[in-house]
Amino acid sequence: MPPAASAWTPSAWRTPRTTAAPTVSCWCPPPAWASNPPPSCIPPPSPFSVQYISGAILFEETLYQTCSNGKKMSDMLSDQGIVPGIKVDKGLAPLANSNDEQWCMGLDGLDKRCAEYYKAGARFAKWRSVVSIPNGPSTIAVRDCAYGLARYAAIAQNAGLVPIVEPEVLLDGEQTIERTLEVAEAVWAETFKYMADNKVCTVGSDVVWWPGEEKEQWQAWQSCRGWSTCL
């Protein structure tokens, strides 16, 4: 059974994805690639140079895409030493009776989809579930996020995929890194509890967090020292 890859990362396009177990620096191909892939089907030049990328998170359409040379996207990536991954969630939806919070859809049929993704060449999976500090977070939002991630991780592991477990504490807001740490600890405690209940292997997990992007601390060099202190 592959170990869970635990990561906290900002929303898409803000930073490269970073996971653990084993460490994988991931690049997310643009959604447009699903219907119009580049001729070579390889990541663009610097800063996302091939030599610095060990994993690529693909959309379902892109995973099954055939490049102009007749090779599948997963094979093109594997040939260059890049591990193909797959985004398996079905997106965020409003969480009923909450303070404009969200929950992540996609557990229905996930076992069959993960099995097919593995056959298509994917070797790790990504599931994005979010928690908002300015909007709460409410108990039900944290619990839904944690339980959904745990079920997804268990299903992915049983299909042979390494799951990125990412209860994303959104950067939106003016919260300090101390407040982010407080929320992150609560969210991760809930997440690890449900992963243990679901017998998810969590060897090699790594956890990272940042202050809110609207906080001055975000741009201050002192924040680097704060991150190290929190970690």
Buried (B, 14 or more C-beta within 10 A) or exposed (E): EBBBBBBBBBEEEEEBBBBBBBEBEBBBBBEEBBEEBBEEBBBEEEEBEBEEBBBBBBBBEBBBBEBEEEBBBBBBBBEBEBBBBBBBBBEBEEBEEBEEBBBBEBBEEBBEBBBBBBEBBBBBBBBBBBBBBBBBBBEBBBBBBBBBBBBBBBBBBBBBBBBBBBBBBBBBBBBBBEBBBEBBEBBBEBBBBBBEEBEBBBEBBBBBBBBBBEBEBBEEEEBEEBBEEBE
